[in-house]
Amino acid sequence: MTNSGLRKLGCSGTYPAPSPDELPDPVRWQAAEPGAFCGVRGLSAPAAYGESLGRVRVGPDGGAARTCEAGGRYPPGGLRLTTVVDPALARVFSDEAGYGGTRLGRAKGGPEGFGSIDVTRGVYLAQCQIGDVAFVVERVRPVSSKDGKGPNLVQARLPAYVEAEAERIGCGPIRLTLPEVLE
């Protein structure tokens, strides 16, 4: 697809296509691990959403981004957690981090950063040792909580995700506090 797009744009050169035996295995759904939600030690799903977020599929480390989708018994997931470690790609989120909702200021400790949050998406852009890193939590479809009394998922997960994921990738410590208006 990439080579076809390049040809249509009049570009020269091609990207080599990997052979089928070089392609990674598809990412499969599995039970969420308590205390290591989405493979991030120290992160958990809010208790009220245990059943609705009981299954996850996590992309591999080592690329430009790592994504985890979480859902219930039937995919696709309702919650997506993404960490973009490629600085050029992470900067794609800079406008949204700055103007996508209620502004988040610099976190306590750790590297400089900023972000924004609304009811369906939170973005925090940190200036880590490896360059800019984007942490994104988004509710991609409605997720039900036990008795309909769960907290807003984005608000409940963004600070914990940024903190735990920053530690996992060696960018922490970051202690993100949400503005009072969202408390």
C-alpha positions in Angstrom: 0.0 0.0 0.0 2.8 2.4 0.9 4.6 1.8 -2.4 1.3 2.3 -4.4 0.8 5.6 -2.5 4.3 6.7 -3.3 3.8 6.0 -7.0 0.5 7.9 -7.1 2.3 10.9 -5.6 5.1 10.7 -8.2 7.8 9.7 -5.6 10.7 7.4 -6.5 12.0 4.6 -4.4 10.1 1.8 -2.6 9.8 0.2 0.8 10.8 -3.4 0.8 7.8 -5.6 1.7 8.5 -8.2 4.4 8.1 -11.8 3.6 5.1 -13.5 5.3 7.5 -15.4 7.7 8.9 -12.0 8.8 5.6 -10.6 9.9 4.8 -10.7 13.6 2.0 -12.8 15.0 -1.3 -11.0 15.4 -1.9 -9.5 18.8 -4.4 -11.7 20.6 -7.0 -10.9 23.3 -6.1 -12.2 26.7 -7.4 -11.9 30.3 -6.3 -8.6 31.9 -3.6 -9.2 34.6 -4.5 -7.7 38.0 -1.9 -5.1 39.0 -0.4 -5.0 35.5 -3.2 -3.8 33.4 -2.1 -3.7 29.7 1.2 -5.1 30.8 2.1 -2.0 32.8 3.1 -3.0 36.4 1.3 -0.8 39.0 -1.6 0.0 36.7 -5.1 -1.5 37.2 -8.6 -1.0 35.8 -11.0 0.8 38.1 -12.9 -1.8 40.1 -16.3 -0.7 38.8 -15.1 -1.6 35.3 -13.6 -5.0 36.0 -16.0 -7.0 33.9 -16.1 -4.5 31.0 -12.3 -4.2 30.8 -11.5 -7.8 31.7 -9.7 -8.6 28.4 -6.8 -6.8 26.8 -4.6 -7.0 23.7 -1.2 -5.3 23.9 1.0 -4.4 21.0 4.7 -5.2 21.2 7.4 -3.0 22.6 10.3 -1.8 20.4 8.4 0.2 17.8 7.4 3.9 17.5 4.3 3.3 19.6 2.8 0.7 22.0 -1.0 0.3 22.2 -3.3 -1.6 24.4 -7.0 -2.1 23.9 -9.2 -3.2 26.7 -12.7 -4.5 26.6 -15.1 -7.1 27.8 -16.1 -10.4 26.4 -16.5 -9.2 22.8 -13.9 -7.1 21.0 -13.3 -4.4 19.9 -12.1 -2.7 23.0 -13.7 0.3 24.6 -10.6 1.8 26.1 -7.3 2.4 24.4 -4.0 3.3 26.0 -1.2 4.4 23.7 2.4 5.4 24.3 4.2 7.0 21.4 8.0 7.0 22.0 9.1 8.2 18.5 9.6 12.0 19.1 8.5 13.0 15.6 5.4 10.9 15.9 4.7 12.1 19.4 4.7 15.7 18.3 1.6 14.9 16.2 -0.3 15.1 19.5 1.1 18.5 20.5 -1.9 20.5 19.3 -4.3 18.2 21.1 -2.2 18.2 24.2 -2.3 22.0 24.2 -5.8 22.6 23.1 -7.8 19.4 23.2 -9.8 20.0 26.4 -9.2 21.1 29.9 -5.5 22.0 30.1 -3.1 20.0 32.2 0.0 21.8 33.5 3.4 20.5 34.2 3.5 17.3 36.3 5.2 17.3 39.7 8.7 16.0 39.3 10.1 14.4 36.2 10.4 15.9 32.8 8.7 19.0 31.5 5.3 18.3 29.9 1.8 19.4 29.2 -1.5 18.0 28.2 -5.3 18.2 28.0 -8.3 16.0 29.0 -11.9 15.8 28.1 -14.6 13.1 28.7 -13.3 10.8 26.0 -9.6 11.5 25.6 -6.6 12.6 27.6 -3.2 13.4 26.1 0.0 14.2 28.0 3.2 15.1 26.1 6.4 14.8 28.1 9.9 15.8 27.2 11.7 12.6 28.2 15.4 11.7 27.8 14.7 10.1 24.5 12.7 13.1 23.2 9.0 13.9 23.2 6.8 11.0 24.4 2.9 11.1 24.1 0.7 9.3 26.5 -2.9 8.9 25.3 -5.9 7.4 27.0 -9.1 7.3 25.0 -12.5 5.8 25.4 -13.3 4.7 21.9 -16.8 3.4 22.6 -19.1 3.4 25.6 -17.9 1.1 28.5 -20.3 0.1 31.2 -19.5 0.1 34.8 -20.9 -2.0 37.6 -24.3 -0.5 38.5 -23.5 2.5 36.3 -21.6 4.1 39.1 -18.0 4.0 37.8 -15.8 7.1 37.5 -15.0 8.7 34.1 -12.5 6.3 32.6 -10.3 8.8 31.0 -10.1 10.9 34.2 -9.6 7.8 36.3 -6.8 6.3 34.1 -4.8 9.2 32.7 -2.7 10.1 35.8 -2.1 6.5 36.7 -1.2 5.5 33.2 1.2 8.4 32.7 2.9 7.6 36.0 3.2 3.9 35.5 4.0 3.9 31.8 6.7 6.7 32.3 8.4 4.5 34.9 8.2 1.4 32.6 9.9 3.2 29.7 12.4 5.1 31.9 10.9 8.5 31.6 9.6 8.9 35.1 8.9 9.8 37.7 5.9 11.8 36.5 3.2 12.7 39.0 0.3 14.1 37.1 -2.5 15.8 39.0 -5.8 16.7 37.3 -7.2 20.2 37.6 -9.8 20.8 40.4 -12.6 21.3 37.8 -12.4 17.6 37.0 -12.2 16.3 40.6 
